[in-house]
Amino acid sequence: MNPSRTATPSVVEEIQGLYGPFAFSEKLLQRIWARRGFDARAARTLDGRRVEILQAGRWNGLGGPDFMQSRLRLGGVPVTGDVEVHLRAQDWAAHGHSADPAYRNVVLHVVLFPTPENFTPGVDGRSIPILALLPLLPHDLEEYAAEAAIEALSGRPAVQIPRALAALTPEGVAELLREQARQRWEIKVAWAVRRIGRLGWTEACHHTALEILGYRFNRSPMLAVATRFPLETWRVGGLELETVWSTERESWRVQGVRPANQPRVRLRQYAAWVAARPDWTERLRRASDALPVLPAAGETGRLRRLHGLAGWRLRLATDICGGGVGGTRFDNLVGDGFLPLLAAESRVDAAGLWWHWLAGDQPAALTTVLRMLGVFAGPARPAALGPVQGLLGWLLANGVDPTARG
């Protein structure tokens, strides 16, 4: 069988995360390369040359290199050729690529984990430079796996209750979701701690806001925009949004993106937000002094009414965002951004509030399964963020797809 015509099966590796092992696939790493889901401005080969990505290449789903006809600059020198992606550098030899003429034009070997070697031995004895992505990733690997799972679940209406969950009592389901949600919460807070430590409070908030406005489809270029244009450049005015747009022209995804989520729309939305609330990051920091503390246990509907969460939601949307962001994306801002940042910076006890917060922009497959299990039911148990995150965490830990048939 000709190896150049046969697709290599996608490699999946079990990686030890903060709360146990999870699956991370080679295909997911390929997607990170294709979408430039890393700090491309800091990309260097292991021998020290800067990597500039002019075109990531044509993603090849057949045999041969993963990306064809990539256009790069390595150390300032223009290079055109193929790019091969592996989780570990030794996978190149394990897959027999050094003896396969289909890989003769590979000019860059992209791997997840750094390796002591600076080069990969290519066909005919050539030395191929290596780029390790792990030091360039803006998130823990668990979050990339979660993002991929959310994207896979989105728009998939066919769902079934995973058998392991269907066999549990309602109390057992509740306990499982609380534990999995606790782990997801702590991962988010731990990442917020690292982001604040690396960027400081103001820029950590700025990066987080743009990232959440951009994902699921434009998360990476939004982070690149946040790096290139710090919050102060948005505050002073005169920032041309077309200039901002053009800096990531090759990375934006517009096809298949709903009109409200188009990146140009989100950039304008953020510009209006900062114009209305140029001090929004300090307003957010001060909000920690009065946030309600909720227990995770208890009926969500009753606790929301008791602690006035509808009023708090309106207050945050007005005081922090100037009314510029609303709907489910605002709830994502609070759940994925504001609350973890406040817990990281001010040590505020926000876990219960996070559990009962509105579910936000989540795949219907997750909320449907939770309704089928009776977790979400009527005004007393409305859809909430914590159980959704708990189910997502359980699915990631167990490798279960609720959209699978059979």
N, C-alpha and C positions, 0 to 999 in steps of 0.2 A: 504494500500500500504506500503510495507516494506521500511522505510526510508534509510536503508543501501544499497538498490539497486537502489535508485532513485537519479539522479543527481540534486543538488540544482541549480536553475537558477543563472546565473552569476549576481552579484549585480553591479549596475552602480550607482555612486553617482555624483551629480553635485557639483563641487568644485569651489569656487570663486577664480579666477586667477587675474593676474595683470590688465587685461583689460576686465574682465567679467567672467561669469561662463563657465566651460567646463566639459565634461564627463570624469570620471576616473573609470575604471571598476575593479572589483575584479580579473578578469582574467588577466588584465595587471599587477596587483600586484603579482599574481602567477608567471607570466613570469619573473618579477624582481627577485623573490626568486630563480626560476629555473636557471636563468643565473647569479646569484650573482651580480646583477646590483646595488650594494651598497657597501659601505666601509666595507667589511667583517672583516677586521682586527680590526675595532673598535666596532664590534658587541658585545653588552652586554644585558643580560636579564634585565628587569626593577628592579629586585632585585640585580643586580650588577655582575652577573656571566658572564664570557667571553663565547661567542658562537663560536665554531670552527666547520665549515661545512666540513665534510669529504665527504659526498655524500648528495646532496640536496634531493634525494629521487625520486621515480618513480611518474611522474605527472599523477594523476588519473583523467581521464575525466568522470568517472562514479560517482555513489554515494559514500558517505563516505569521509574520509579525503582527502585533496587536494594532498598530497604527501605521498607515502607509503614507508616504509622501509628506512627512512632517517638515516644516520649515522652522529652523532654529538659528540662533547665534550662540556659539560656544566660545566664551572668552572673546567676544566681539567678531568672531569669524563666522560668516554665513555658512550654514550646513543644511543640506536637503537630503532626506533619507527616511528610513523607517525607525520606529520606536517600539521596543519590546518591554512589557510590564510584567513584573513578578513580585510576589510577596517577599521573597528572599533571593539574594544574588545567586546562591547555589542552585536555584531552580533552573537557571539557564543550562547548566551542565546536565542536570537530572533529566531535562527534556530533550537532550541531544541536539541543542541548537547550534553548537560550535561546528558540527559536521554536516549541517543541513544547508545547502546552497540557497534555500528560500530566505535565509537570514543574512545573506551576504551584504545587504544594504542597510543593516541596522546601524544607526549612528549614535543612539543613546539607549542605555539600559536603565529603566526606571524601576526602582524597588521601594518597598515600604520601609524595611529595616536597614539602617546603616551597616556597612560591612568593613572589615579591616582593609580589604583590597580596593584600590582606586579604579581598577579596570576589569572588564570582563573579556576573556579570550574569545574573539570572534572567528568567523570563517576565514580560512587562509592565514591564520595567525594574527589578524588585526586586533588592536586593543580598543575596546569600546568603553567610553567613559560612563560612569555610574552616577545617577542622581537618586538620593535617598529622600523620600517624601515625609517620613515620620517627623523629623524635626521641623518641618514646614507646615504641619497641619494645625489649623486654629482650634481644633476640638479633639477630645478623646475619641479613640476609635469606636467606643460604644455609641457615641452620638452619630457618627457616620452610618453605623449599622442601623440605628433607629431611624435616621432620615431616609435611608433606602427602603426600610420596611414601610414607613408612612407613605412614601411615594408609590410603592407597589400596591398598597391597599387602597389608595385613592381611586375613586371611579370604578371600584369593583363591587357591584351591588350583590353578587351571589355570596352569601355567607352561611356558615354553619357553626354551631357551638363546638369547640374542640372537645373531644371525648373526655379528656382528663378533667376539664372544668364541669362538664355535664354530670359527672359522677360525684361531685362534691355537694355537700349540704349548702344552703344559703349562708350559714355561718362560716363554713369552710371557704367559700368563694370570697366573702368579705375579708376574712383574715389574709388570704393569699393576695388579694388586691392591695390591701393596706401595706403589706410587707414589700411587695414589688414596687408600689408607688413610693414608699419611703426610700428605697434604694435609688429610684430615678431622681427623686428630689435631692438626695445627698450628692449624686453625681453632678446635677446642675449647679448646686451651691459650690461644690469643690471646683468646678470649672470657673465659676464667677470669681472665686478667690484668686485663682491663678491669673485670670484676665485682669483683675484690678491690680494685682501685684506687678504685672508686666506693663500695663498701660496707664495705671492711675485711674481714679474714679471717673473723671470726666470722659476720657477717651474710651474707657471700658463701656460706659453707658452709650456713647456715640456708636461704637462698633456693634454693640448688641442691638440697638434700635434699627440701624440700617440692615443688619443681617436678618432680623425678623421681618422687616418690611419686604425683604427680597425673597425669602424662601417660600415655597420649596424649590423653585426653579432658578432663582437668581441670587441665592444666598452667597455664593462665592464671589461673583463680581461686586456685589454690594459691600462685602468685607474689603475687597481691594479698593473700592471707592473710599471707604472709611479710613483706610490707611493713607491713601494719597491726599485726601482732603480732610484734615482734622476738623473738629467741631468749630474751632475759632474761625476757620475760613468760611463756614456757613453763617456764623454770627455777624460778621462784619458787613455782609452784603456784597453785591457785585459779582457773586459766583455764577458764572454762566452754566446753566444745567446742560446745555448742549456740549460744552467742554467736558463736564463730568461724564456725560454719556459716552463721548468719543474715546475716553481713556480705556474703556473696556469694550470697545465696539465689537471685538471678535468673540467676546465671552457671553454677552447677553443672550438669553433665551426668550424669544417672543412667540414662536409658534406653539399653539396649544395652551397658551397662558391666557386666562380670562382677562377681559378688558380692565377690570379694576386692579389686577395684579401686574399689569404691564410695567416693566421697570421705569419707563419714563414717567408714568403716573405716580409710582411710588417715590421717585426722586423729587417730583414736584410737591408731593404730599409732605415729605420730610423737610423740604425748604420752607414750606408754609408753617410747619410745626415749629421750626427753629425761629422763624421770624416772629411768630406769636409768643413763643416762650424761649427766648435766648438763654435763660438761666434754668432750663428744664432739669438739668442734671442735679443742680443744687436743690431745686424744689422736690425732686424725687428723694434725695437724701433726707430732707427734713420730714418727708411723709412717714418715715419709720417711727417717728415719735408718737403717732396717733393711730397707727394701723390696728384694727381689731385683732385680737388673738382668739382663734377658734379651735375647739378640739376636733381632731380628725374623726373621732367616733360621733355618731349622732346623725339624725336625718338632715340632709342638706337643705331641704326647703325650709324647715323650721329655723335652722341656724342662720340661713341667709336673711330671713325676716328679723330674727332676734338681734342680729348685729348690723342690720341696715346695709347689706352688701350692695343693693341697688344704688343707694345713695353714694356709697364709697366708689362704686364703679364710675358714676357720673362725675364725682369730685376729681378722681384721678384723671379721667379723660379730659376734663376742663383745665385743672390746675397744672398738670404735667404736659399734656399734649396740645393745649389750647383748642381742644375740640377738633383738631385736624385729623385724628385717626379714630375710627369707630368700628363697629361691627365685630366680626369674629377675629379680625387681625389685631384689634386692640386687645382682645382677651388673650391672644397669643403673646402680645407685648408684655402683659402683666404676668402671665403664668410662666413663660419661658425666659422673660427678661427682668422685669422690675422686681418681682419677689425674690428670685435667687440672688440678684445683685444686692438687695437690701439685707437679706440674710447674711451674705458674705461680708458686707461693709459694716453694718450696724449690729450684727448678731441678733437681729429681731427674730422672734419666734413666728415665722410666717408659714410653717409647714401645714397647719390646719387650714389657714386661709387659702393656701395653694390647693389643697385637697378639694375644697368646696367651691373654688372659683369656676366660672363658666368654662365649658369645654373648649371653646374657641374653634379654630379651623382644624378639625380633626377628620380623618377618614370615616365615612359613614359605616364602613365595615366594623370598626371598633365599637361605635355607639350602638349599632344594631345587635351585636353579640351581647353587649351589656344589658340591653332591653330584653333580649331573649332569656337571659339569666335572671331577670327580675331585679337587677341592681339599679337600673333606671326605670322608674314606674310612677307616673303621675306627678302632681305638684309636690308631694312629700319627698320624692327621690328623683329630682330632675337631673339631666345630664350634667356632669361635673368633671373637672380636669383630673382630679386624683385617680378615680377609677379607670379613666381612659389611659392614663399613664401607667397605672398598675397593670392593666391588660397588655399594653404594649411591651412593658418590661418582661412579663411572663412569656409572651410570644417570642421575644428575642432570646430569652434564656432557654426556651424549649424548641426553637426552630419550627414553630407551628404556623401554618398559613391558614387563617380562617376563611379564605376565599377558595381553598382547595376543595375539589369535589371528591365524593367517594367515602 
